[in-house]
Amino acid sequence: MLFKNIPKNKQTKNLIIKVHLGEQTLMRTPTTVMQHIKNSFPELEKHKNIIILPSNTNFTAYYLFKFIDVGIVYNETLGLEMLLNKLLVIISGNAHYRYKEFTYEINSKEEFFNAFENIDKLKKIINNNYEMALKYARLFFLQSEIPFPLRSDIELGKVWKLKELKSNPYLFLRGKNKYLDYICDSILGNEKYIEDWYYKLQ
């Protein structure tokens, strides 16, 4: 989230914008996010406290965790990983973990700047609700992701393929793999996909 005409009294904080690595692999476009930001907000170069890191930066966003007090996300899962590192997370978009009591949500320019005036107070949000964030992360990262051992290893950015499909098609028959059976039953409407698999198949 960027705003034009940043008030001078709001320039005491450092803002680091890290463009997603996927721009280099999965989401190639004629214009990069870096170019779009510079074209839309040319005055940002005047603000030395705003740093924009392109997608080909030789380190990931995780490296920045130890240097920041708060993370701002739109709908990126990275915010959930920030929470696990006990960082305050401000959400400006529609992240799936929005309004779960362990993040702070903003919907306007005023709310954005107000948040930065009250960082120390807002840090209590994650400090007081860290256990809830842990439970949500466990549900999202572990229990909602149904295992699928028939998937082959892939290179980043390439569509995965089913392994051994040609050499042993019988692996895909009913009864050969409980997870595949569950997915097929879900598609056919016989099961609730994802919601119940963890407790039924363990």
N, C-alpha and C positions, 0 to 999 in steps of 0.2 A: 504494500500500500504506500503510495507516494502522494505528496501534496505540494502544489505550487505555493509560492509566497510563504515560506516557512518563517514564522516570527523569530526575531533575533533572540528573544529571551527563551526560545525553545531549542537553541542550538548548542546546549551544553552537554548533550548526549551524543554518543557515537552510534551511527547506524551502519551496519554491514549487510549488504544485499548479496546473497549467494545464489547465482543462477543454477537451476537444477542440472545435474550431470546428464540427465536423459536427453537434453538438447543435442548432445554430441552423438547419441546412439539411437534412441527410439523416436525422437520427435524433431527431426531435421526440418527446418523451415527456411525460406529465402531470407528472412530477417530474423536475427537473433534477438533474444530478450535484451541483451546488452545494448544493441543498436536501437531497439525500440525505446528503451529508457532514455538514452542520450538524445534521440530525436524528439521525444515528447517533453523532456525536462532538461533542456540545455543549460539551464541556470544551476543545475546540481554541481557542476564543476567548481562553482564558487564556494561550495560548502565543503570544507576540508574534513569535516566530521562525518561525511557520507562516503562510504567506500563500496564500490560495486565490484564483485568478483565474478568473472565470466565462468561459463560452464566448463571450460577446459583448465580451470585452476588445478594445480597439481596436488590438491588435498581436498578432502570431502568436508561437508558441513559439520560432521561429527567432531572434527579437529577444533572447531570454533567453540564447542561447548565450554571448555575450561576458561574461555576468555569473556564470556557474556553473562549478563545478569538476567536477561529476558529474551525469549524467542518470539517472533511474530510470524504467523503462518496464515495461509489462506485455507487450504484443505489438505495440506501435506501430512502424511503419517509421521514425518520427522518430528512434528510437534509432540506426538505421543512419546517418542524416544527422548525428547528433551525433558518431559515430565518425569520419566524414569530416572533422569539425572538431577531431579529436584530443581529444575529451572522453571521459573514462571513462564507460562505460555499465553500469549495474547492471540486470539483468533479473529480474523477480519472477514472470513468467508464461511463456508459450510462444511467444515471438517466433521467427520462422523463422531468425534468426541466432544463436540460443542455442547454447551449447556449441561455438562455432567458434574458441575460443582468444583472441578479441579482446574478449570481454565478461566480466563477473563475474556469476555466477548466485547468487541467494539463494532459500532455500526455507523459512526460518523467521524468527521475530522476532530470535532470537539472531544469526543470520547477517547480518541487516539492520544491527543496531547494531554488530556486529563490523566490517562493511565500512566504516562511518563512522569507526571508530577507526583504520583503516589506509588512509585515502584515498591518502596519498602513496605507499605501497607498491603499491597497486592500480593507480595511474596507469601503472606500468610495463607493465601488460597491454597497453594501447593503444599505448604508446610502442614496445614491442618487437614488436608484431604489426600495425602500421599498414598495411604493404604487403599483408598478407593481407586486412585489412578493405577496402582499396581494390579488390582483385581480386574480392571477394565483391560489393561494391557495383556494380562494372561488370557482373558477371554478372546481378545482380538488376534493376538499373535499365535496362540497355541490351540485354543478350543474351537475357533471358527474356521481354521484352515484344515480341511479334511485331507489326510494323507493320500497320496496317489503314487504308489511305488512303481507303477508301470510307465511312468514318465522317464524319458531319457535325459541325460545331462545336456544342457544347451549352452551356446555361446550367447553373450549379452546381445540383445536386439534381434535374435533369430527365433522363429516359431519352433516350439518344442515338438518332438515326434514321439510316438509310442514305440518303445523298444520291443524288439522280438516279435513284432506284429506278423512279419512274413515268415519267420523261422518257426514260430510256435503260436498260431492263432488261437489255440485252445485255451491260452491264458485269459482270454477275454470272455469265456463262457461263464454263465451264472454258476456261482459256487466256487469259482477259482480265486476270487478276490473280493473280500467283504466290502471294501471301500468302493470299488467299482460297482458292485451290486447296489449299494446304497445310493450312489449317484444316479444310476439308471432308474431305480425305484422312485427317486425324487422327481426326475424328469417326467415319469409316467403318472406322477401324482399320488403315489402310494406312501410317500414319506415326506416329512418336512425337511427340506434340504438345509443342511448345516446346523439348524437349531438344536437338533437332538442327537446328532451322530456321536458326539463325544461320549455320551452316557450309554448309548445303545451298543457301540462297537468296541468299547474298551474291555 
